[in-house]
Amino acid sequence: MSDYTYPSVYFSYFLFVLLAGGACYFSFRSTKDGYWGKDSEEPKYRMLEDDNDRPTSTTGAAAPRRPL
């Protein structure tokens, strides 16, 4: 009977290192693209302003969105 402990442990460590490395890579990549700077919240506020600019119908509910 063979022991499958070592392959499963090595696989789990490899998977952990792969996922942690990917998280670090994309985190550093996002800092390079400016997602952590002083203007990082700007897309959110732009989206909220766009929602406020939509016309409303006569019932007061928001008008349906146009397809893209």
C-alpha positions in Angstrom: 0.0 0.0 0.0 1.4 3.4 -1.0 1.4 6.6 1.1 -0.4 9.5 -0.6 0.4 12.0 2.1 3.4 13.7 0.5 1.8 14.3 -2.9 -1.3 15.9 -1.3 0.8 18.0 1.0 3.0 19.2 -1.8 0.0 19.9 -4.0 -1.7 22.0 -1.2 1.5 24.0 -0.6 2.0 24.5 -4.3 -1.6 25.7 -4.7 -1.3 28.1 -1.7 2.0 29.6 -3.2 0.3 29.9 -6.6 -2.7 31.7 -5.2 -0.7 33.9 -2.8 1.7 34.8 -5.6 -1.2 35.7 -7.9 -2.8 37.9 -5.3 0.6 39.7 -4.7 1.1 40.1 -8.5 -2.3 41.6 -9.1 -2.0 43.8 -6.0 1.3 45.2 -7.2 -0.1 45.5 -10.7 -3.1 47.5 -9.5 -0.8 50.0 -7.6 1.1 50.5 -10.8 -2.1 51.3 -12.7 -3.2 53.8 -10.0 -6.0 52.0 -8.2 -4.6 52.9 -4.8 -3.9 56.6 -5.4 -5.7 59.7 -4.4 -8.2 59.4 -7.3 -9.0 55.8 -6.6 -12.7 56.5 -5.8 -13.2 58.7 -8.8 -15.0 56.0 -11.0 -17.5 55.4 -8.2 -18.4 59.1 -7.9 -18.6 59.4 -11.7 -21.0 56.5 -11.8 -23.2 58.0 -9.1 -23.3 61.3 -10.9 -24.3 59.5 -14.1 -27.2 57.9 -12.2 -28.4 61.3 -10.9 -28.4 62.7 -14.4 -30.8 60.2 -15.8 -34.3 61.5 -16.6 -37.2 60.3 -14.5 -40.6 59.3 -15.8 -43.9 60.9 -14.9 -44.4 58.5 -12.0 -41.2 59.5 -10.4 -39.5 56.2 -11.0 -36.2 56.1 -12.9 -36.5 55.8 -16.7 -35.4 52.5 -18.2 -31.8 52.4 -19.3 -30.9 52.4 -23.0 -29.1 49.3 -24.3 -25.4 49.8 -24.9 
